[in-house]
């Protein structure tokens, strides 16, 4: 899936769960600007990001597929 589309999916997930860039970046242990770049499609989410996001939002395997693949 295209990085921009993944970013939009993560942004939607954040909005639906009322979590800010600062909160999620803290949980992912990355800088807020790095998360912003990933959401905007300027950088790709790495495997550790996907695993962390899965845990933070308690995503099912199906949800992970829909958001990232």
N, C-alpha and C positions, 0 to 999 in steps of 0.2 A: 504494500500500500504506500502511497505517496506520503512523504513527511508532513506536508501541509494538512492532509486529511487526518492523519494520526493526531496532529496537534489540535485540530478542531474537535476531534473525539475526546481528547484528554481535557480540553477546555470545557466541553459540555459536561463531562463527568465531574469536574470541579464545581461548575455552577450548580448542578443537580445536588451536590453534596455540601454546598455552601462552604467551600474551602478556598482560601486565597493562594496566590502564587507564593507568597512568603511562607505560608504554612506548609504547602506541599514541597517546596524546595528545601525547607528545613528537614522534613521527613525523608527526602531523597538524599540529603546531605550534599546538595549542590547549591550554587549561588542562584538567587532569584533571576538574575539576567540570563543565566544558562538555561533555566527552565523556560523563560520567556522566549528565548531563541528556538528552543525545541518546539514549543507550542506554535510559533510562527513558521515552522518548517525550515528554519535556517540551519538547524542542527538536527541530527537524528536521535531518537531515544535509543539508548543502548540496552542490552539484556538486563543489566542490573536495575535500570530505571523501570523496565517493564515488570520485573519481579517485585520491586518495591511498591509500585503503583497497584499491582495486584493485591498485595498485602494491605496497603493503606485503605483501599476501598473494598476489600474482601470480595474480589471479583471471581466469578465462576470461569471455568475454562472457555465456555461459550462467549462470555463477555470479553475476555481477553482476545479471542479470535476476532470478534466484531470491531474492537477498538484498534488493534495493532496490526491485523493481518488481513 
